[in-house]
């Protein structure tokens, strides 16, 4: 349940549900102390900052804080003032004041000279983390706390985090909250219980690097502080590390250089990752239900845009430069299952829904420059299928849109009015994805019948069928200018295919569940995949590197082969046999031994046998 490391680095304390506290020798790996006394689960422990003061503090579900002396191996004090679980402990810089926070919505201040309570500070929320702010911290300077007042050490400041998911800073002497974050940066599924929607721990970073906060879904949020021109204190989130993504439903590369990756998971927000560092740069928040699908484009004016579809029956258009929603489209009567931007004009997108309809949404650059969020209007709509629509793709010339549905058909529609052109029939199960070829007049579809098919756009005839997956094929996408495609499925496999030969040339097994999401980089020659195992994998095209490696190996083999022939010409049989062995040429090795036994003296043969005995 909790761990703490001693300042010397030689001791480690652990606490658990067995109501016990153990201290371990790190180097030896054995238990040095074993403390009993708590009557419930031990939830937090902490060593004293001073290495010379061998004290250990522990908090428990029983509402008490116990102080253990490592020298006498006894409990020297029981601090009893909480009425609920003690969740966090913090020690002042001088080591004389202890803070204990709990789910009874208070922070207790303790005098460690007398082991007595000094005051109780009501926090009005269940507190999960508390930390002292050091006297020399830049946070206090940004707060405007005078240096002279800090030197007097009559005042102290600490921060708390809890169920509300915000950071608050308190003055210890006045017991007043001097700063409260206006909004929460925590992103978590709305279906989770309220107690899991906030922070679970906090700590001050060393070297005055700011504040670290931890969430229930394994996110690490790093904050720095600034003082604005108006003289107000401000916390800035400068890094977000994601420890757990839940199921990844869709993803796309973002930006002109594709340096970001937008990921839709089981959240109302879209996480945007930096591809180089894989840290979460920011989130797009606005939907009220889980985001299911997304697409990206760079507009004619150079703006990077993202469109998202959600279970809240709406589509949203985002400006990535502003990191804000600039338009919301309402009109679907079911969850949005797929969205797709235009490929050429970049001034419209299409959406498909579980209400079995397709809608076309348009905008212009004035919408992007206007600022704020405006309603989007559907230019056209059509009842397209008999079942849910799973995928959409717009042709390279913006003249057609293809839709794939669970009714086992894919339909091609003429834009902008969504007039039916041709219906593609042949799959035996629902269609999961569709995509137009970037160079040919054809469409690729993947289905629950374990196959991938390529269709002619004009007459709807099936040109090729690819088999190889052992279960539903969830995504298929063209690459290498339409000469190859990559597919992924419920079997957790990612497969690379050559269209001309109908051959699967590579299979990659890096996922432990269904692979729902697939993104192909147009400029970076990268692939990204994600699925139910919560793993986000990046794949790099290493074709040129492999060719170069093969060329170097062949070149090395030719050079060593020539060295072998030179050794034979010089009658250096020892070196020749060694080279033939290293080059794995058994026939040449046999010829050398035969030649050696036929023409060489007994002395040479004995010398060679001795060499072979020593040869490794």
Wavefront OBJ file of the C-alpha trace (Angstrom):
o trace
v 0.000 0.000 0.000
v 2.911 2.394 0.666
v 6.705 2.639 0.543
v 9.298 5.126 1.735
v 13.075 5.331 1.352
v 15.393 6.576 4.103
v 17.521 9.654 3.401
v 20.676 7.522 3.565
v 19.353 5.222 0.844
v 20.095 2.140 2.913
v 16.627 1.459 4.329
v 13.234 0.906 2.718
v 9.938 0.897 4.632
v 6.850 -0.905 3.333
v 3.267 -1.026 4.573
v 0.321 -3.098 3.490
v -3.114 -4.503 4.096
v -1.739 -6.831 6.801
v -1.690 -3.818 9.203
v 2.093 -4.135 9.616
v 5.060 -1.901 8.830
v 8.360 -3.468 7.764
v 11.788 -1.878 7.350
v 14.262 -3.543 4.979
v 17.990 -3.385 4.451
v 18.308 -2.450 0.774
v 21.751 -3.971 0.225
v 21.182 -7.139 2.227
v 17.545 -7.640 1.287
v 16.509 -8.645 4.822
v 13.962 -7.202 7.247
v 15.472 -5.080 10.032
v 12.272 -3.919 11.782
v 8.767 -5.288 12.096
v 6.137 -3.000 13.641
v 2.617 -3.871 14.772
v 0.053 -1.582 16.307
v -2.345 -0.324 13.671
v -5.783 -1.929 13.692
v -6.478 -1.388 9.987
v -4.711 -1.130 6.637
v -1.594 1.055 6.719
v -2.035 3.598 3.909
v 0.996 5.892 4.139
v 4.488 5.868 5.667
v 7.381 8.330 5.776
v 10.900 8.469 7.230
v 12.123 11.564 9.054
v 14.139 13.875 6.792
v 17.091 14.019 9.175
v 19.187 10.832 8.736
v 20.321 11.154 12.355
v 16.769 11.016 13.674
v 15.743 7.413 13.123
v 11.990 7.979 13.153
v 9.293 6.459 10.961
v 5.738 7.814 10.638
v 2.772 5.722 9.499
v -0.880 6.530 8.822
v -3.733 4.068 8.658
v -7.375 3.424 7.889
v -7.912 3.446 11.656
v -7.456 7.249 11.623
v -4.219 7.279 13.632
v -0.651 8.337 12.910
v 2.019 6.335 14.717
v 5.617 7.381 15.324
v 8.155 4.524 15.438
v 11.677 4.754 16.855
v 14.051 2.583 14.815
v 16.660 2.470 17.592
v 14.344 1.239 20.342
v 12.080 -0.561 17.828
v 9.027 0.797 19.638
v 6.062 3.060 18.965
v 6.831 6.278 20.836
v 3.642 8.205 20.003
v 0.126 7.735 18.666
v -1.370 10.857 17.063
v -5.131 10.506 17.119
v -7.209 13.295 15.586
v -8.619 11.945 12.319
v -12.032 10.340 11.942
v -11.262 8.615 8.645
v -8.363 7.216 6.621
v -5.038 9.049 6.892
v -3.906 9.385 3.271
v -0.745 11.509 3.323
v 1.998 12.834 5.600
v 4.409 15.759 5.194
v 7.323 17.043 7.282
v 8.463 20.646 7.586
v 11.944 21.794 6.547
v 13.166 21.971 10.182
v 11.682 18.553 10.966
v 9.629 19.836 13.888
v 6.162 20.015 12.319
v 4.176 17.158 10.812
v 1.123 17.452 8.582
v -1.386 14.622 8.274
v -4.183 14.705 5.698
v -7.177 12.411 5.499
v -10.472 11.607 3.899
v -12.249 13.324 6.776
v -11.558 16.560 4.823
v -9.099 18.067 7.293
v -5.349 18.603 7.630
v -3.944 18.201 11.150
v -0.788 20.036 12.236
v 1.415 18.264 14.827
v 4.247 19.515 17.039
v 6.895 16.765 17.000
v 8.616 18.103 20.110
v 5.564 17.356 22.222
v 3.785 14.973 19.822
v 0.691 17.100 20.278
v -1.823 18.666 17.929
v -1.269 22.338 17.138
v -4.325 22.967 14.969
v -6.816 21.412 12.578
v -7.364 23.016 9.172
v -10.647 22.211 7.371
v -10.116 21.555 3.648
v -13.737 20.807 2.622
v -12.687 17.957 0.323
v -11.208 14.506 0.821
v -7.440 15.086 0.772
v -5.212 12.485 -0.898
v -1.878 14.321 -0.880
v -0.146 17.009 1.163
v 3.334 18.509 0.834
v 5.276 21.317 2.510
v 6.621 24.130 0.333
v 10.236 24.864 1.256
v 11.196 28.396 2.369
v 13.423 28.910 -0.688
v 10.904 27.670 -3.232
v 10.140 29.753 -6.302
v 6.462 29.077 -5.666
v 6.523 31.353 -2.635
v 8.319 34.043 -4.620
v 5.590 33.863 -7.269
v 3.000 34.088 -4.509
v 4.597 37.335 -3.394
v 5.665 36.112 0.033
v 8.334 38.462 1.387
v 11.819 37.027 1.840
v 12.176 38.654 5.264
v 9.053 36.904 6.444
v 10.441 33.585 5.229
v 13.680 34.105 7.155
v 11.752 34.646 10.361
v 10.226 31.161 9.861
v 7.092 32.336 11.595
v 5.084 31.314 8.594
v 4.884 28.201 6.488
v 3.066 27.110 3.359
v 1.865 23.762 2.110
v -0.169 22.403 -0.790
v -2.970 19.851 -0.929
v -4.615 17.777 -3.656
v -7.685 15.596 -3.461
v -10.981 14.472 -4.925
v -11.630 17.724 -6.813
v -8.508 17.317 -8.941
v -7.136 20.799 -8.224
v -4.022 22.122 -6.467
v -4.494 24.378 -3.452
v -1.841 26.280 -1.498
v -2.347 27.117 2.186
v -0.774 29.415 4.751
v 0.004 27.339 7.824
v -0.167 30.158 10.364
v -3.479 31.652 9.238
v -4.973 28.316 8.027
v -6.200 30.141 4.916
v -6.115 28.903 1.317
v -4.043 31.507 -0.569
v -4.356 29.893 -4.024
v -6.877 27.570 -5.628
v -6.637 26.192 -9.156
v -9.656 27.286 -11.175
v -10.113 24.088 -13.199
v -8.924 20.493 -13.069
v -6.434 19.029 -15.554
v -7.396 15.467 -14.620
v -8.740 13.406 -17.547
v -10.657 10.300 -16.532
v -13.671 8.365 -17.733
v -16.934 9.890 -16.534
v -18.219 6.402 -15.755
v -15.654 6.077 -12.945
v -16.793 6.821 -9.432
v -16.282 10.355 -8.149
v -13.572 9.348 -5.660
v -11.328 8.326 -8.584
v -11.640 11.564 -10.535
v -9.107 13.573 -8.549
v -5.443 13.474 -7.568
v -4.040 10.657 -5.430
v -0.615 12.073 -4.479
v 1.603 15.137 -4.766
v 5.197 16.116 -4.130
v 7.549 19.030 -4.601
v 10.117 18.420 -7.346
v 13.829 18.892 -6.518
v 15.848 21.907 -7.705
v 12.734 24.075 -7.691
v 11.316 22.395 -10.816
v 7.726 22.743 -9.647
v 5.003 20.378 -8.465
v 4.272 16.757 -9.371
v 0.713 15.442 -9.039
v -0.487 11.867 -9.630
v -3.960 10.737 -10.700
v -5.896 7.528 -10.132
v -5.432 6.417 -13.753
v -1.623 6.652 -13.559
v -1.062 10.109 -15.004
v 1.853 12.249 -13.833
v 1.190 15.987 -14.125
v 4.105 18.438 -13.844
v 3.348 22.051 -12.906
v 5.495 25.171 -12.940
v 4.497 28.501 -11.445
v 4.615 32.019 -12.868
v 3.551 35.474 -11.820
v 1.499 37.268 -14.466
v 1.874 40.913 -15.476
v -1.167 41.669 -13.349
v 0.683 40.251 -10.334
v -1.427 37.116 -9.932
v -0.074 33.633 -9.243
v -0.555 31.020 -11.958
v 0.146 27.274 -12.226
v 1.104 25.983 -15.674
v 0.938 22.342 -16.718
v 4.167 21.819 -18.699
v 4.294 18.032 -18.960
v 1.870 15.125 -18.742
v 3.094 11.520 -18.613
v 0.453 8.856 -19.277
v 0.904 5.550 -17.491
v -2.289 3.937 -18.742
v -4.393 4.612 -21.836
v -7.282 2.176 -21.369
v -8.607 0.914 -24.726
v -7.290 2.858 -27.711
v -10.150 3.329 -30.172
v -8.638 5.553 -32.866
v -5.507 7.576 -33.598
v -4.080 9.861 -36.282
v -0.823 11.709 -36.964
v -1.229 15.474 -36.557
v 0.552 18.459 -38.075
v 2.358 19.363 -41.265
v 5.396 17.368 -40.133
v 3.325 14.759 -38.282
v 5.164 15.467 -35.058
v 2.094 14.784 -32.913
v -0.271 11.852 -32.504
v -3.922 12.366 -31.527
v -5.326 9.396 -29.604
v -8.943 8.590 -28.718
v -9.344 6.268 -25.728
v -12.171 5.495 -23.304
v -12.293 9.169 -22.325
v -14.269 12.276 -23.181
v -10.960 13.927 -24.068
v -8.485 13.375 -26.899
v -4.861 13.024 -25.839
v -2.228 14.567 -28.113
v 1.227 12.974 -27.819
v 4.594 14.301 -28.903
v 5.908 11.547 -31.205
v 9.552 12.205 -30.287
v 9.188 11.996 -26.495
v 5.806 10.186 -26.277
v 4.757 12.579 -23.515
v 1.204 13.894 -23.629
v 1.534 17.499 -24.817
v -2.077 18.478 -24.186
v -5.671 17.229 -24.259
v -8.734 18.333 -26.194
v -11.634 18.523 -23.743
v -15.232 19.297 -24.622
v -17.200 16.120 -25.319
v -19.478 14.832 -22.581
v -19.157 11.152 -23.578
v -16.369 8.876 -24.842
v -14.641 9.999 -28.057
v -14.882 7.111 -30.546
v -13.263 8.429 -33.734
v -11.162 11.279 -35.107
v -9.442 12.575 -38.226
v -6.926 15.327 -38.961
v -5.966 17.642 -41.810
v -4.040 20.813 -42.604
v -6.415 23.403 -44.066
v -5.753 25.521 -47.152
v -4.706 28.380 -44.870
v -2.162 26.169 -43.086
v -4.199 25.558 -39.931
v -3.975 22.106 -38.352
v -7.485 20.839 -37.652
v -8.906 17.798 -35.881
v -12.475 16.512 -36.056
v -13.808 14.153 -33.386
v -16.949 12.058 -33.039
v -18.357 10.920 -29.720
v -21.022 8.868 -28.014
v -22.670 12.181 -27.073
v -24.015 12.240 -30.697
v -21.963 15.319 -31.657
v -18.969 16.110 -33.840
v -16.441 18.747 -32.847
v -13.919 20.694 -34.927
v -10.685 21.682 -33.164
v -7.977 24.232 -33.965
v -4.734 22.619 -32.805
v -2.872 25.923 -32.661
v -5.399 27.339 -30.210
v -5.983 23.893 -28.667
v -9.665 24.681 -28.487
v -12.960 23.669 -30.055
v -14.085 26.062 -32.810
v -17.250 24.286 -33.933
v -19.819 21.739 -32.764
v -22.142 19.786 -35.023
v -25.427 18.387 -33.737
v -27.985 16.400 -35.686
v -27.128 12.721 -35.402
v -29.466 10.629 -33.262
v -26.850 8.041 -32.283
v -23.194 7.717 -31.380
v -20.753 8.961 -34.033
v -18.781 5.951 -35.262
v -16.574 7.519 -37.946
v -15.442 10.875 -39.354
v -13.305 11.779 -42.379
v -11.891 15.054 -43.727
v -11.864 16.015 -47.392
v -8.545 15.273 -49.091
v -8.270 18.146 -51.577
v -10.265 21.242 -50.647
v -9.943 20.688 -46.880
v -13.164 22.622 -46.224
v -15.599 19.865 -45.263
v -15.796 16.568 -43.423
v -18.258 13.680 -43.316
v -19.602 11.764 -40.326
v -21.303 8.400 -39.927
v -23.393 7.281 -36.990
v -25.177 4.392 -35.364
v -28.381 6.095 -36.559
v -27.289 4.729 -40.007
v -26.963 8.158 -41.615
v -24.088 10.058 -43.234
v -23.818 13.837 -42.966
v -21.580 16.371 -44.740
v -20.376 19.329 -42.648
v -18.715 22.432 -44.126
v -16.853 25.448 -42.778
v -14.664 28.293 -44.028
v -11.588 30.079 -42.722
v -13.688 32.819 -41.142
v -14.901 30.201 -38.662
v -11.317 29.416 -37.673
v -10.355 33.079 -37.300
v -13.549 34.110 -35.524
v -12.587 32.690 -32.149
v -14.894 30.921 -29.768
v -17.147 27.970 -30.507
v -19.884 28.181 -33.143
v -22.489 25.633 -34.291
v -21.766 23.655 -37.471
v -24.529 22.944 -39.966
v -24.891 19.811 -42.079
v -24.883 20.590 -45.806
v -26.231 17.162 -46.799
v -27.405 13.944 -45.216
v -28.587 10.525 -46.278
v -29.909 7.323 -44.706
v -27.085 5.162 -45.987
v -27.213 1.671 -44.459
v -29.407 -0.820 -42.637
v -27.016 -1.072 -39.673
v -24.348 0.988 -37.882
v -21.793 2.798 -40.054
v -18.262 1.899 -38.959
v -15.983 3.705 -41.417
v -15.829 6.549 -43.948
v -13.255 7.642 -46.518
v -13.196 10.580 -48.945
v -11.603 10.111 -52.379
v -8.413 12.050 -53.256
v -10.337 14.393 -55.598
v -13.171 14.997 -53.073
v -15.682 13.645 -55.594
v -16.732 10.502 -53.723
v -17.150 9.169 -50.216
v -17.164 5.476 -49.293
v -18.998 4.103 -46.257
v -18.622 0.709 -44.593
v -21.314 -0.775 -42.387
v -22.216 -3.712 -40.205
v -24.816 -4.655 -42.851
v -21.903 -6.307 -44.785
v -21.888 -3.709 -47.567
v -19.793 -0.719 -48.547
v -21.424 2.090 -50.511
v -19.889 4.792 -52.690
v -21.628 8.183 -52.758
v -21.173 11.216 -54.989
v -20.350 14.453 -53.209
v -21.516 16.983 -52.237
v -25.151 15.779 -52.294
v -24.543 12.141 -51.255
v -26.082 10.532 -54.327
v -25.620 6.756 -54.415
v -23.094 5.618 -57.030
v -22.385 1.929 -56.420
v -22.795 -0.680 -53.670
v -19.952 -3.098 -52.931
v -21.280 -6.539 -51.972
v -19.246 -9.642 -51.194
v -18.221 -9.643 -47.551
v -19.885 -12.230 -45.324
v -19.623 -10.187 -42.124
v -19.791 -6.520 -41.196
v -17.251 -4.119 -42.706
v -14.957 -2.413 -40.199
v -12.912 -0.062 -42.378
v -12.813 1.450 -45.871
v -10.195 3.579 -47.618
v -9.640 4.980 -51.118
v -6.355 4.255 -52.870
v -4.137 7.358 -53.162
v -3.294 6.585 -56.830
v -5.778 4.078 -58.301
v -9.554 4.148 -58.693
v -10.153 1.484 -56.088
v -11.246 1.033 -52.482
v -9.909 -1.316 -49.816
v -12.266 -2.819 -47.226
v -11.664 -4.986 -44.157
v -14.319 -7.172 -42.593
v -15.334 -9.445 -39.776
v -15.134 -12.369 -42.231
v -11.307 -12.306 -41.761
v -10.655 -10.964 -45.277
v -9.507 -7.768 -46.953
v -10.895 -6.898 -50.392
v -9.970 -4.355 -53.062
v -12.818 -3.059 -55.240
v -13.034 -1.111 -58.487
v -14.773 2.220 -57.892
v -16.509 2.475 -61.274
v -18.368 -0.837 -61.454
v -18.050 -2.174 -57.884
v -16.284 -5.374 -58.944
v -13.989 -7.147 -56.480
v -10.429 -7.055 -57.846
v -8.557 -8.936 -55.120
v -9.214 -10.800 -51.879
v -6.577 -11.230 -49.178
v -6.786 -13.946 -46.525
v -4.451 -14.535 -43.601
v -5.939 -13.118 -40.419
v -7.446 -15.629 -38.003
v -10.257 -13.310 -36.876
v -11.939 -10.025 -37.791
v -9.817 -7.518 -39.725
v -10.509 -4.190 -38.031
v -8.355 -1.801 -40.076
v -6.653 -1.736 -43.477
v -4.739 1.190 -44.947
v -2.693 1.804 -48.096
v 0.992 2.702 -47.994
v 4.008 2.890 -50.347
v 1.968 4.908 -52.893
v -0.744 2.292 -53.030
v 1.509 -0.675 -53.845
v 1.180 -2.153 -50.358
v -1.256 -2.051 -47.490
v -1.141 -2.804 -43.781
v -3.928 -4.500 -41.841
v -4.659 -5.233 -38.190
v -7.295 -7.324 -36.500
v -8.893 -8.932 -33.489
v -6.117 -11.541 -33.452
v -3.684 -8.838 -32.285
v -1.600 -9.130 -35.457
v -0.384 -6.395 -37.779
v 0.248 -7.642 -41.328
v 2.037 -6.061 -44.281
v 0.844 -7.066 -47.763
v 2.069 -6.588 -51.335
v -0.943 -5.982 -53.578
v 0.596 -7.139 -56.869
v 1.457 -10.629 -55.586
v -1.362 -11.030 -53.011
v 1.399 -11.941 -50.557
v 1.691 -11.196 -46.841
v 5.366 -10.258 -46.577
v 5.507 -9.605 -42.822
v 3.497 -10.307 -39.670
v 4.087 -8.425 -36.417
v 2.817 -9.683 -33.074
v 3.181 -6.848 -30.556
v -0.351 -6.565 -29.192
v -2.160 -8.736 -26.644
v -5.685 -7.851 -27.727
v -7.751 -6.401 -30.539
v -5.972 -3.754 -32.611
v -8.678 -1.131 -33.141
v -6.569 1.797 -34.284
v -4.135 2.193 -37.186
v -2.506 5.400 -38.458
v -0.172 5.696 -41.448
v 2.256 8.611 -41.604
v 2.407 10.185 -45.056
v 5.724 11.975 -44.486
v 7.384 10.303 -41.516
v 7.192 6.746 -42.920
v 5.818 5.588 -39.587
v 2.865 3.519 -38.467
v 1.008 3.766 -35.185
v -1.225 1.049 -33.755
v -3.320 0.790 -30.606
v -5.937 -1.507 -29.169
v -7.611 -3.107 -26.207
v -4.283 -3.913 -24.510
v -3.771 -0.144 -23.970
v -0.426 -0.286 -25.787
v 0.471 2.425 -28.266
v 3.098 1.120 -30.698
v 5.074 3.154 -33.230
v 6.509 1.357 -36.258
v 9.336 2.717 -38.421
v 9.899 1.758 -42.066
v 13.332 0.129 -41.963
v 13.391 -1.168 -45.561
v 16.392 0.940 -46.566
v 18.280 0.048 -43.393
v 17.678 -3.668 -44.012
v 18.848 -3.370 -47.612
v 21.978 -1.535 -46.506
v 22.660 -4.165 -43.855
v 22.239 -6.992 -46.393
v 24.568 -5.209 -48.823
v 27.254 -4.815 -46.156
v 26.930 -8.482 -45.170
v 27.320 -9.615 -48.777
v 30.267 -7.276 -49.269
v 31.933 -8.650 -46.149
v 31.301 -12.217 -47.323
v 32.917 -11.502 -50.720
v 35.987 -9.961 -49.096
v 36.411 -12.857 -46.680
v 35.892 -15.325 -49.539
v 38.738 -13.664 -51.414
v 40.851 -13.840 -48.265
v 40.102 -17.589 -48.133
v 41.306 -18.104 -51.715
v 44.430 -16.073 -51.005
v 45.200 -18.271 -47.985
v 44.845 -21.419 -50.125
v 47.160 -19.961 -52.770
v 49.738 -19.219 -50.083
v 49.330 -22.771 -48.658
v 48.227 -21.223 -45.343
v 45.855 -24.096 -44.569
v 45.378 -23.109 -40.944
v 43.995 -19.685 -41.901
v 42.034 -21.136 -44.854
v 40.287 -23.750 -42.708
v 39.440 -21.118 -40.091
v 37.884 -18.830 -42.745
v 35.951 -21.706 -44.364
v 34.562 -22.625 -40.936
v 33.541 -19.015 -40.153
v 31.944 -18.593 -43.598
v 29.979 -21.835 -43.106
v 31.289 -23.519 -46.260
v 31.378 -27.258 -45.423
v 32.204 -28.383 -48.968
v 35.204 -26.082 -49.147
v 36.245 -27.266 -45.690
v 36.167 -30.902 -46.859
v 38.259 -30.041 -49.921
v 40.853 -28.295 -47.753
v 41.166 -31.256 -45.385
v 41.450 -33.672 -48.323
v 44.089 -31.525 -49.977
v 45.970 -31.129 -46.720
v 46.048 -34.850 -45.980
v 47.109 -35.635 -49.547
v 50.023 -33.243 -49.937
v 51.153 -32.046 -46.500
v 53.626 -33.624 -44.147
v 52.697 -35.387 -40.920
v 54.136 -32.470 -38.965
v 51.787 -29.995 -40.664
v 48.793 -32.260 -40.039
v 49.655 -32.578 -36.341
v 50.086 -28.835 -36.067
v 46.675 -28.321 -37.675
v 45.019 -30.858 -35.380
v 46.436 -29.032 -32.375
v 45.044 -25.764 -33.765
v 41.595 -27.299 -34.277
v 41.665 -28.635 -30.726
v 42.278 -25.098 -29.484
v 39.895 -23.481 -32.000
v 36.702 -22.096 -30.548
l 1 2 3 4 5 6 7 8 9 10 11 12 13 14 15 16 17 18 19 20 21 22 23 24 25 26 27 28 29 30 31 32 33 34 35 36 37 38 39 40 41 42 43 44 45 46 47 48 49 50 51 52 53 54 55 56 57 58 59 60 61 62 63 64 65 66 67 68 69 70 71 72 73 74 75 76 77 78 79 80 81 82 83 84 85 86 87 88 89 90 91 92 93 94 95 96 97 98 99 100 101 102 103 104 105 106 107 108 109 110 111 112 113 114 115 116 117 118 119 120 121 122 123 124 125 126 127 128 129 130 131 132 133 134 135 136 137 138 139 140 141 142 143 144 145 146 147 148 149 150 151 152 153 154 155 156 157 158 159 160 161 162 163 164 165 166 167 168 169 170 171 172 173 174 175 176 177 178 179 180 181 182 183 184 185 186 187 188 189 190 191 192 193 194 195 196 197 198 199 200 201 202 203 204 205 206 207 208 209 210 211 212 213 214 215 216 217 218 219 220 221 222 223 224 225 226 227 228 229 230 231 232 233 234 235 236 237 238 239 240 241 242 243 244 245 246 247 248 249 250 251 252 253 254 255 256 257 258 259 260 261 262 263 264 265 266 267 268 269 270 271 272 273 274 275 276 277 278 279 280 281 282 283 284 285 286 287 288 289 290 291 292 293 294 295 296 297 298 299 300 301 302 303 304 305 306 307 308 309 310 311 312 313 314 315 316 317 318 319 320 321 322 323 324 325 326 327 328 329 330 331 332 333 334 335 336 337 338 339 340 341 342 343 344 345 346 347 348 349 350 351 352 353 354 355 356 357 358 359 360 361 362 363 364 365 366 367 368 369 370 371 372 373 374 375 376 377 378 379 380 381 382 383 384 385 386 387 388 389 390 391 392 393 394 395 396 397 398 399 400 401 402 403 404 405 406 407 408 409 410 411 412 413 414 415 416 417 418 419 420 421 422 423 424 425 426 427 428 429 430 431 432 433 434 435 436 437 438 439 440 441 442 443 444 445 446 447 448 449 450 451 452 453 454 455 456 457 458 459 460 461 462 463 464 465 466 467 468 469 470 471 472 473 474 475 476 477 478 479 480 481 482 483 484 485 486 487 488 489 490 491 492 493 494 495 496 497 498 499 500 501 502 503 504 505 506 507 508 509 510 511 512 513 514 515 516 517 518 519 520 521 522 523 524 525 526 527 528 529 530 531 532 533 534 535 536 537 538 539 540 541 542 543 544 545 546 547 548 549 550 551 552 553 554 555 556 557 558 559 560 561 562 563 564 565 566 567 568 569 570 571 572 573 574 575 576 577 578 579 580 581 582 583 584 585 586 587 588 589 590 591 592 593 594 595 596 597 598 599 600 601 602 603 604 605 606 607 608 609 610 611 612 613 614 615 616
